[in-house]
Amino acid sequence: MRLLKGFAAGLVAVGLASCSVAGSSEPSTAGPTATTPRVVTSTAPPAATVSPQMRAGARAAAAKFYGLYSASQFAAFWNLLSPTAKRQISGPVWVSVHKACPSAGAGKSRKIKTVTVFGNAAIVTEAIAGASPGTAEDVFSYVDGHWSYSPEDLSIYHHGSVTADIAAAKAAGFCASWKIF
């Protein structure tokens, strides 16, 4: 046991010796302290700057999408889904489920609060008038030159029939709730 503790202490000492201390170009044998913080450098490339056009495009797509949803235009709403979502759920099933099981956000006005873009994805935060909670976050993807909505979970649409999908949506609490599914 004594040998194992000595070996572990040696490994810790070697690990600390390879760390660099801020302001020093030489390896330090002393670990970081309250007055000498350890500096960790990244070899990852810097994050790409998001263009104002990308952010504006995501905002415009979200505004169009939310407008169609609020107006219960579910067929047009389906057209703004991401290609991945469209491959997983047909338009007629999407429309039927949403007509029978709209969320509490359907018919409510929405105001986009923030759009955070990173790479080919955007998180859009919106305020929903009269809904509880009053805000929601949705993901939009930039594919083939345009932004589209990427639903978080499409599993409710895979029960074999529209009736079963509606029952699954109700059981999951998606109907008359604030969250778009």
C-alpha positions as CSV (number, residue, x, y, z in Angstrom):
1,M,0.0,0.0,0.0
2,R,2.9,2.3,0.8
3,L,4.4,1.7,-2.6
4,L,1.1,2.5,-4.3
5,K,0.8,5.9,-2.4
6,G,4.3,6.8,-3.3
7,F,3.7,5.9,-7.0
8,A,0.5,8.0,-7.0
9,A,2.3,11.0,-5.4
10,G,5.0,10.7,-8.1
11,L,2.5,10.8,-10.9
12,V,0.9,13.9,-9.4
13,A,4.3,15.6,-9.1
14,V,5.1,14.7,-12.7
15,G,1.7,16.1,-13.9
16,L,2.2,19.3,-11.9
17,A,5.7,19.8,-13.3
18,S,4.4,19.7,-16.8
19,C,1.8,22.5,-16.1
20,S,2.8,26.1,-16.9
21,V,2.1,29.0,-14.5
22,A,0.9,32.4,-15.8
23,G,3.8,34.7,-16.5
24,S,6.4,31.9,-16.6
25,S,8.0,30.3,-19.6
26,E,9.6,27.6,-17.5
27,P,7.7,24.5,-16.2
28,S,6.9,24.9,-12.6
29,T,7.4,22.2,-10.0
30,A,4.9,23.9,-7.7
31,G,1.2,23.5,-8.5
32,P,-1.1,26.4,-8.9
33,T,-1.8,28.5,-5.9
34,A,-4.2,31.3,-5.0
35,T,-1.6,33.8,-6.3
36,T,-0.3,31.8,-9.3
37,P,-3.3,30.5,-11.3
38,R,-2.7,27.8,-13.8
39,V,-3.2,28.9,-17.4
40,V,-4.7,26.4,-19.7
41,T,-4.3,27.1,-23.4
42,S,-6.5,25.7,-26.2
43,T,-5.2,24.4,-29.5
44,A,-8.6,24.7,-31.0
45,P,-9.1,27.3,-33.7
46,P,-10.9,30.4,-32.8
47,A,-14.6,30.4,-33.2
48,A,-15.8,31.8,-36.5
49,T,-17.4,35.2,-36.4
50,V,-21.1,35.1,-37.1
51,S,-22.2,37.4,-39.9
52,P,-25.0,39.8,-39.3
53,Q,-26.7,38.3,-42.4
54,M,-26.7,34.8,-40.8
55,R,-28.2,36.1,-37.6
56,A,-30.8,38.2,-39.6
57,G,-31.6,35.2,-41.7
58,A,-32.2,33.0,-38.6
59,R,-34.4,35.7,-37.1
60,A,-36.4,36.1,-40.3
61,A,-37.0,32.3,-40.6
62,A,-38.1,32.1,-37.0
63,A,-40.5,35.0,-37.4
64,K,-42.0,33.4,-40.5
65,F,-42.2,30.0,-38.8
66,Y,-43.8,31.4,-35.6
67,G,-46.3,33.5,-37.6
68,L,-47.5,30.5,-39.5
69,Y,-47.8,28.5,-36.3
70,S,-49.7,31.3,-34.5
71,A,-52.1,31.4,-37.6
72,S,-52.5,27.6,-37.4
73,Q,-51.1,27.3,-41.0
74,F,-49.7,23.8,-40.2
75,A,-49.1,22.8,-43.8
76,A,-47.0,25.9,-44.5
77,F,-45.5,25.4,-41.1
78,W,-44.3,21.9,-42.1
79,N,-42.6,23.3,-45.2
80,L,-40.2,25.3,-42.9
81,L,-39.1,22.1,-41.0
82,S,-35.5,21.0,-41.4
83,P,-34.8,18.3,-44.1
84,T,-34.0,15.8,-41.3
85,A,-37.4,16.4,-39.7
86,K,-39.3,16.2,-43.0
87,R,-37.7,12.8,-43.7
88,Q,-39.0,11.5,-40.3
89,I,-42.5,12.9,-40.5
90,S,-44.8,13.3,-43.4
91,G,-46.7,16.6,-44.0
92,P,-50.2,15.1,-43.7
93,V,-49.3,13.4,-40.3
94,W,-47.7,16.7,-39.0
95,V,-50.8,18.7,-40.0
96,S,-53.3,16.2,-38.6
97,V,-51.5,16.0,-35.2
98,H,-51.1,19.8,-34.9
99,K,-54.7,20.4,-35.8
100,A,-56.0,17.9,-33.2
101,C,-53.4,18.8,-30.6
102,P,-52.2,22.4,-30.8
103,S,-50.1,23.7,-28.0
104,A,-51.1,26.7,-25.9
105,G,-48.7,28.7,-28.0
106,A,-50.9,28.2,-31.1
107,G,-52.8,31.4,-31.8
108,K,-50.7,33.5,-29.4
109,S,-48.4,36.3,-30.5
110,R,-44.7,35.7,-30.2
111,K,-41.8,38.1,-29.9
112,I,-38.3,37.0,-30.7
113,K,-36.0,38.1,-27.8
114,T,-32.6,36.7,-28.8
115,V,-31.0,34.8,-31.7
116,T,-27.7,33.0,-30.9
117,V,-26.0,31.7,-34.0
118,F,-23.1,29.3,-33.9
119,G,-22.0,27.6,-37.1
120,N,-25.0,26.3,-38.9
121,A,-27.3,26.3,-35.9
122,A,-29.2,29.0,-34.1
123,I,-31.1,29.1,-30.8
124,V,-34.0,31.4,-30.9
125,T,-35.6,32.6,-27.7
126,E,-39.1,34.0,-28.0
127,A,-41.7,35.4,-25.6
128,I,-45.1,34.0,-26.0
129,A,-48.0,36.2,-24.9
130,G,-50.3,34.6,-22.4
131,A,-48.4,31.3,-22.2
132,S,-46.8,29.8,-19.1
133,P,-43.9,29.8,-19.0
134,G,-43.7,32.9,-21.1
135,T,-40.6,32.0,-23.1
136,A,-39.4,29.2,-25.2
137,E,-36.2,28.3,-27.0
138,D,-36.1,26.6,-30.4
139,V,-33.3,25.4,-32.6
140,F,-33.0,26.4,-36.3
141,S,-30.6,24.8,-38.7
142,Y,-28.9,26.3,-41.8
143,V,-29.1,23.8,-44.6
144,D,-28.9,24.2,-48.3
145,G,-28.8,28.0,-48.1
146,H,-31.7,28.6,-45.8
147,W,-32.8,28.4,-42.1
148,S,-35.3,25.8,-41.0
149,Y,-36.9,24.6,-37.7
150,S,-35.3,21.6,-36.1
151,P,-37.8,20.1,-33.6
152,E,-36.3,18.7,-30.4
153,D,-38.3,15.5,-30.4
154,L,-40.2,13.8,-33.2
155,S,-40.8,10.5,-31.4
156,I,-44.5,11.3,-30.9
157,Y,-45.0,11.0,-34.7
158,H,-43.9,7.4,-34.9
159,H,-46.8,5.4,-33.4
160,G,-48.2,3.9,-36.6
161,S,-51.3,6.1,-36.9
162,V,-52.4,9.7,-36.5
163,T,-54.8,8.7,-33.7
164,A,-51.9,7.0,-31.8
165,D,-49.6,10.0,-32.5
166,I,-52.2,12.4,-31.1
167,A,-52.7,10.2,-28.0
168,A,-48.9,10.1,-27.5
169,A,-48.7,13.9,-27.8
170,K,-51.5,14.3,-25.3
171,A,-49.8,11.8,-22.9
172,A,-46.5,13.6,-23.2
173,G,-48.2,16.9,-22.3
174,F,-47.6,18.6,-25.6
175,C,-51.2,19.5,-26.2
176,A,-52.3,22.8,-24.7
177,S,-48.8,23.3,-23.3
178,W,-46.4,26.2,-24.1
179,K,-43.8,24.1,-25.9
180,I,-43.9,23.5,-29.7
181,F,-43.0,19.9,-30.4
